[in-house]
Amino acid sequence: MQYRRMMIAGATYFFTVNLADRSRRLLVEQVADLREVVRRVRQAHPFEILAWCVLPEHLHAVWTLPPGDADYAMRWTLIKAGFSRCVVKDEYIRDSRLLKGERGIWQRRYWEHVIRDDRDLERHIDYTHFNPVKHGYVQAVREWPYSSFHAHVRKGWLSEDWGCTEVPDGDFGEHRRLG
């Protein structure tokens, strides 16, 4: 069966991308390398980052591609390959990957979702920013340094205490009050 993805030129997408070994912390240990690779890919193949959160073993991102361009797959391939070149070759590599000359840093596939409307966009940005709290890395969104949340606060889009008194529903629905 062929894997199918929605590819709509100029669309906004939500992504989840995982390391192959979910026990590793490479993404935060080498976050400067990841940022530099993303910067270079964006320079060569522009896209707008609406939200991004890097966790130790996975990341979430919300991107908008330029009009007439639907090739997020190429961008992820370049980001994953560029980051992999920054990582010391000490990971376990399955035989199937060895035969293809692949590293064992990333899961081959990733999750993508086409953003349908403004409410869907808001829910996915909220999910992205709240993820470090959801996974128990921090008690408050503002405590996680590897997130676009801080840029949203600087721009006045979110308050510094966002996520401290309300939690996005698990189904990306409305916010629930804590306590």
ZADO-1210 file (C-alpha; in nm, 4 decimals, padded with zeros to 6 digits):
<atoms>
<atom x="00.0000" y="00.0000" z="00.0000" code="MET" pos="1"/>
<atom x="00.1297" y="00.3445" z="-00.0884" code="GLN" pos="2"/>
<atom x="00.1329" y="00.6007" z="00.1920" code="TYR" pos="3"/>
<atom x="-00.0696" y="00.9090" z="00.0978" code="ARG" pos="4"/>
<atom x="-00.0341" y="01.2632" z="00.2243" code="ARG" pos="5"/>
<atom x="-00.2441" y="01.5747" z="00.1746" code="MET" pos="6"/>
<atom x="-00.0365" y="01.8247" z="-00.0194" code="MET" pos="7"/>
<atom x="-00.2075" y="02.1570" z="-00.0793" code="ILE" pos="8"/>
<atom x="-00.0039" y="02.4452" z="-00.2175" code="ALA" pos="9"/>
<atom x="00.0173" y="02.7421" z="00.0175" code="GLY" pos="10"/>
<atom x="-00.1605" y="02.5571" z="00.2979" code="ALA" pos="11"/>
<atom x="-00.0899" y="02.5616" z="00.6699" code="THR" pos="12"/>
<atom x="00.0102" y="02.2294" z="00.8265" code="TYR" pos="13"/>
<atom x="00.0608" y="02.0851" z="01.1739" code="PHE" pos="14"/>
<atom x="00.3441" y="01.8303" z="01.2064" code="PHE" pos="15"/>
<atom x="00.4692" y="01.5846" z="01.4650" code="THR" pos="16"/>
<atom x="00.8157" y="01.4446" z="01.3951" code="VAL" pos="17"/>
<atom x="00.9771" y="01.1807" z="01.6202" code="ASN" pos="18"/>
<atom x="01.3217" y="01.0415" z="01.6843" code="LEU" pos="19"/>
<atom x="01.3559" y="00.6700" z="01.6117" code="ALA" pos="20"/>
<atom x="01.4819" y="00.6070" z="01.9654" code="ASP" pos="21"/>
<atom x="01.2270" y="00.7806" z="02.1870" code="ARG" pos="22"/>
<atom x="01.4547" y="00.7422" z="02.4923" code="SER" pos="23"/>
<atom x="01.7141" y="00.9819" z="02.3485" code="ARG" pos="24"/>
<atom x="01.7212" y="01.3568" z="02.4198" code="ARG" pos="25"/>
<atom x="01.8990" y="01.4615" z="02.1003" code="LEU" pos="26"/>
<atom x="01.6611" y="01.7365" z="02.0005" code="LEU" pos="27"/>
<atom x="01.7145" y="01.9437" z="02.3151" code="VAL" pos="28"/>
<atom x="02.0783" y="01.8405" z="02.3587" code="GLU" pos="29"/>
<atom x="02.1529" y="01.9632" z="02.0064" code="GLN" pos="30"/>
<atom x="01.8827" y="02.2258" z="01.9689" code="VAL" pos="31"/>
<atom x="02.1338" y="02.4797" z="01.8326" code="ALA" pos="32"/>
<atom x="02.2168" y="02.2398" z="01.5478" code="ASP" pos="33"/>
<atom x="01.8476" y="02.1840" z="01.4789" code="LEU" pos="34"/>
<atom x="01.7824" y="02.5598" z="01.4723" code="ARG" pos="35"/>
<atom x="02.0698" y="02.6168" z="01.2307" code="GLU" pos="36"/>
<atom x="01.9530" y="02.3402" z="00.9975" code="VAL" pos="37"/>
<atom x="01.5982" y="02.4791" z="00.9984" code="VAL" pos="38"/>
<atom x="01.7350" y="02.8296" z="00.9307" code="ARG" pos="39"/>
<atom x="01.9323" y="02.7032" z="00.6288" code="ARG" pos="40"/>
<atom x="01.6378" y="02.5050" z="00.4902" code="VAL" pos="41"/>
<atom x="01.4060" y="02.8060" z="00.5307" code="ARG" pos="42"/>
<atom x="01.6590" y="03.0249" z="00.3523" code="GLN" pos="43"/>
<atom x="01.6742" y="02.7876" z="00.0543" code="ALA" pos="44"/>
<atom x="01.3063" y="02.6801" z="00.0608" code="HIS" pos="45"/>
<atom x="01.0977" y="02.9430" z="00.2442" code="PRO" pos="46"/>
<atom x="00.8103" y="02.8632" z="00.4762" code="PHE" pos="47"/>
<atom x="00.6545" y="03.0501" z="00.7656" code="GLU" pos="48"/>
<atom x="00.6759" y="02.9034" z="01.1145" code="ILE" pos="49"/>
<atom x="00.3579" y="02.9835" z="01.3069" code="LEU" pos="50"/>
<atom x="00.4440" y="02.7631" z="01.6057" code="ALA" pos="51"/>
<atom x="00.7213" y="02.5238" z="01.7022" code="TRP" pos="52"/>
<atom x="00.8069" y="02.3253" z="02.0106" code="CYS" pos="53"/>
<atom x="01.1093" y="02.1002" z="02.0449" code="VAL" pos="54"/>
<atom x="01.0935" y="01.8266" z="02.3082" code="LEU" pos="55"/>
<atom x="01.3724" y="01.5787" z="02.3860" code="PRO" pos="56"/>
<atom x="01.2536" y="01.3082" z="02.1439" code="GLU" pos="57"/>
<atom x="00.9921" y="01.4727" z="01.9225" code="HIS" pos="58"/>
<atom x="00.8798" y="01.8079" z="01.7934" code="LEU" pos="59"/>
<atom x="00.5633" y="01.9803" z="01.6834" code="HIS" pos="60"/>
<atom x="00.5467" y="02.2518" z="01.4219" code="ALA" pos="61"/>
<atom x="00.2862" y="02.4593" z="01.2431" code="VAL" pos="62"/>
<atom x="00.4003" y="02.5912" z="00.9054" code="TRP" pos="63"/>
<atom x="00.2494" y="02.7846" z="00.6187" code="THR" pos="64"/>
<atom x="00.4001" y="02.7162" z="00.2771" code="LEU" pos="65"/>
<atom x="00.4306" y="02.9811" z="00.0060" code="PRO" pos="66"/>
<atom x="00.1555" y="03.0128" z="-00.2566" code="PRO" pos="67"/>
<atom x="00.2019" y="02.7526" z="-00.5283" code="GLY" pos="68"/>
<atom x="00.4237" y="02.5329" z="-00.3079" code="ASP" pos="69"/>
<atom x="00.3109" y="02.2117" z="-00.1366" code="ALA" pos="70"/>
<atom x="00.6476" y="02.0427" z="-00.0866" code="ASP" pos="71"/>
<atom x="00.6759" y="02.0170" z="00.2902" code="TYR" pos="72"/>
<atom x="00.8094" y="01.6611" z="00.2452" code="ALA" pos="73"/>
<atom x="01.1266" y="01.7911" z="00.0789" code="MET" pos="74"/>
<atom x="01.1743" y="02.0417" z="00.3614" code="ARG" pos="75"/>
<atom x="01.1392" y="01.7721" z="00.6285" code="TRP" pos="76"/>
<atom x="01.3801" y="01.5483" z="00.4365" code="THR" pos="77"/>
<atom x="01.6374" y="01.8290" z="00.4319" code="LEU" pos="78"/>
<atom x="01.5847" y="01.9128" z="00.7997" code="ILE" pos="79"/>
<atom x="01.6097" y="01.5507" z="00.9111" code="LYS" pos="80"/>
<atom x="01.9159" y="01.4809" z="00.6939" code="ALA" pos="81"/>
<atom x="02.0891" y="01.8046" z="00.7936" code="GLY" pos="82"/>
<atom x="02.0326" y="01.7414" z="01.1632" code="PHE" pos="83"/>
<atom x="02.1446" y="01.3784" z="01.1307" code="SER" pos="84"/>
<atom x="02.4778" y="01.4961" z="00.9888" code="ARG" pos="85"/>
<atom x="02.5293" y="01.6946" z="01.3124" code="CYS" pos="86"/>
<atom x="02.4828" y="01.3878" z="01.5336" code="VAL" pos="87"/>
<atom x="02.7666" y="01.1546" z="01.6308" code="VAL" pos="88"/>
<atom x="02.7143" y="00.8122" z="01.4719" code="LYS" pos="89"/>
<atom x="02.6387" y="00.6114" z="01.7844" code="ASP" pos="90"/>
<atom x="02.2755" y="00.5127" z="01.7288" code="GLU" pos="91"/>
<atom x="02.1430" y="00.1637" z="01.6669" code="TYR" pos="92"/>
<atom x="02.0724" y="00.1173" z="01.2964" code="ILE" pos="93"/>
<atom x="01.8374" y="-00.1592" z="01.1810" code="ARG" pos="94"/>
<atom x="01.9464" y="-00.3795" z="00.8935" code="ASP" pos="95"/>
<atom x="01.6714" y="-00.2362" z="00.6704" code="SER" pos="96"/>
<atom x="01.8176" y="00.1113" z="00.7197" code="ARG" pos="97"/>
<atom x="02.1760" y="-00.0085" z="00.6701" code="LEU" pos="98"/>
<atom x="02.0809" y="-00.1547" z="00.3327" code="LEU" pos="99"/>
<atom x="01.9491" y="00.1864" z="00.2267" code="LYS" pos="100"/>
<atom x="02.2432" y="00.3781" z="00.3732" code="GLY" pos="101"/>
<atom x="02.0176" y="00.5480" z="00.6285" code="GLU" pos="102"/>
<atom x="02.0929" y="00.6647" z="00.9794" code="ARG" pos="103"/>
<atom x="01.8782" y="00.5619" z="01.2737" code="GLY" pos="104"/>
<atom x="01.8076" y="00.9100" z="01.4097" code="ILE" pos="105"/>
<atom x="01.4520" y="00.9800" z="01.2948" code="TRP" pos="106"/>
<atom x="01.1384" y="00.7757" z="01.2507" code="GLN" pos="107"/>
<atom x="01.0877" y="00.7450" z="00.8769" code="ARG" pos="108"/>
<atom x="00.7403" y="00.8877" z="00.8799" code="ARG" pos="109"/>
<atom x="00.5820" y="01.1825" z="01.0538" code="TYR" pos="110"/>
<atom x="00.2324" y="01.3069" z="01.1203" code="TRP" pos="111"/>
<atom x="00.0924" y="01.5930" z="00.9152" code="GLU" pos="112"/>
<atom x="-00.2470" y="01.7592" z="00.9325" code="HIS" pos="113"/>
<atom x="-00.3823" y="02.0276" z="00.7006" code="VAL" pos="114"/>
<atom x="-00.5199" y="02.3168" z="00.9056" code="ILE" pos="115"/>
<atom x="-00.8848" y="02.3648" z="00.8087" code="ARG" pos="116"/>
<atom x="-00.9816" y="02.6996" z="00.9592" code="ASP" pos="117"/>
<atom x="-00.8894" y="02.9608" z="01.2219" code="ASP" pos="118"/>
<atom x="-01.0249" y="02.7530" z="01.5110" code="ARG" pos="119"/>
<atom x="-00.8272" y="02.4486" z="01.3956" code="ASP" pos="120"/>
<atom x="-00.5152" y="02.6664" z="01.3693" code="LEU" pos="121"/>
<atom x="-00.5612" y="02.8034" z="01.7207" code="GLU" pos="122"/>
<atom x="-00.6138" y="02.4541" z="01.8657" code="ARG" pos="123"/>
<atom x="-00.2988" y="02.3183" z="01.7009" code="HIS" pos="124"/>
<atom x="-00.0851" y="02.6144" z="01.8060" code="ILE" pos="125"/>
<atom x="-00.2182" y="02.5723" z="02.1620" code="ASP" pos="126"/>
<atom x="-00.1415" y="02.2002" z="02.1503" code="TYR" pos="127"/>
<atom x="00.2103" y="02.2720" z="02.0265" code="THR" pos="128"/>
<atom x="00.2808" y="02.5213" z="02.3045" code="HIS" pos="129"/>
<atom x="00.1198" y="02.3151" z="02.5826" code="PHE" pos="130"/>
<atom x="00.2989" y="01.9915" z="02.4899" code="ASN" pos="131"/>
<atom x="00.5912" y="02.0223" z="02.7382" code="PRO" pos="132"/>
<atom x="00.3371" y="02.0518" z="03.0226" code="VAL" pos="133"/>
<atom x="00.1331" y="01.7610" z="02.8854" code="LYS" pos="134"/>
<atom x="00.4446" y="01.5422" z="02.8890" code="HIS" pos="135"/>
<atom x="00.5435" y="01.6545" z="03.2393" code="GLY" pos="136"/>
<atom x="00.8663" y="01.8358" z="03.1475" code="TYR" pos="137"/>
<atom x="00.7490" y="02.1592" z="03.3125" code="VAL" pos="138"/>
<atom x="00.4618" y="02.2856" z="03.5256" code="GLN" pos="139"/>
<atom x="00.3986" y="02.5980" z="03.3159" code="ALA" pos="140"/>
<atom x="00.4340" y="02.6622" z="02.9419" code="VAL" pos="141"/>
<atom x="00.6604" y="02.9627" z="03.0073" code="ARG" pos="142"/>
<atom x="00.9195" y="02.7325" z="03.1716" code="GLU" pos="143"/>
<atom x="00.9987" y="02.5414" z="02.8501" code="TRP" pos="144"/>
<atom x="01.2746" y="02.7220" z="02.6582" code="PRO" pos="145"/>
<atom x="01.2423" y="02.5387" z="02.3236" code="TYR" pos="146"/>
<atom x="00.9107" y="02.6820" z="02.2090" code="SER" pos="147"/>
<atom x="00.7712" y="02.9577" z="01.9939" code="SER" pos="148"/>
<atom x="00.5480" y="03.0396" z="02.2917" code="PHE" pos="149"/>
<atom x="00.8038" y="03.2984" z="02.4012" code="HIS" pos="150"/>
<atom x="00.7885" y="03.4758" z="02.0627" code="ALA" pos="151"/>
<atom x="00.4073" y="03.4783" z="02.0862" code="HIS" pos="152"/>
<atom x="00.4357" y="03.6439" z="02.4307" code="VAL" pos="153"/>
<atom x="00.6831" y="03.9055" z="02.2985" code="ARG" pos="154"/>
<atom x="00.4426" y="03.9879" z="02.0151" code="LYS" pos="155"/>
<atom x="00.1550" y="04.0257" z="02.2636" code="GLY" pos="156"/>
<atom x="-00.0430" y="03.7327" z="02.1204" code="TRP" pos="157"/>
<atom x="-00.0307" y="03.5340" z="02.4467" code="LEU" pos="158"/>
<atom x="00.0180" y="03.6314" z="02.8085" code="SER" pos="159"/>
<atom x="00.3168" y="03.5049" z="03.0066" code="GLU" pos="160"/>
<atom x="00.0824" y="03.2976" z="03.2245" code="ASP" pos="161"/>
<atom x="-00.1016" y="03.1330" z="02.9332" code="TRP" pos="162"/>
<atom x="-00.1477" y="02.7649" z="03.0097" code="GLY" pos="163"/>
<atom x="-00.1141" y="02.8191" z="03.3858" code="CYS" pos="164"/>
<atom x="-00.4864" y="02.8620" z="03.4476" code="THR" pos="165"/>
<atom x="-00.6274" y="02.6774" z="03.1505" code="GLU" pos="166"/>
<atom x="-00.5451" y="02.3578" z="02.9665" code="VAL" pos="167"/>
<atom x="-00.6307" y="02.2738" z="02.6059" code="PRO" pos="168"/>
<atom x="-00.8649" y="01.9739" z="02.5852" code="ASP" pos="169"/>
<atom x="-00.7122" y="01.6473" z="02.4641" code="GLY" pos="170"/>
<atom x="-00.9308" y="01.6663" z="02.1540" code="ASP" pos="171"/>
<atom x="-00.7915" y="02.0115" z="02.0656" code="PHE" pos="172"/>
<atom x="-01.1204" y="02.1647" z="02.1822" code="GLY" pos="173"/>
<atom x="-01.1911" y="02.4622" z="02.4013" code="GLU" pos="174"/>
<atom x="-00.9777" y="02.5315" z="02.7069" code="HIS" pos="175"/>
<atom x="-01.0609" y="02.3822" z="03.0474" code="ARG" pos="176"/>
<atom x="-01.0014" y="02.5835" z="03.3635" code="ARG" pos="177"/>
<atom x="-00.7654" y="02.4281" z="03.6188" code="LEU" pos="178"/>
<atom x="-00.8700" y="02.3931" z="03.9826" code="GLY" pos="179"/>
</atoms>
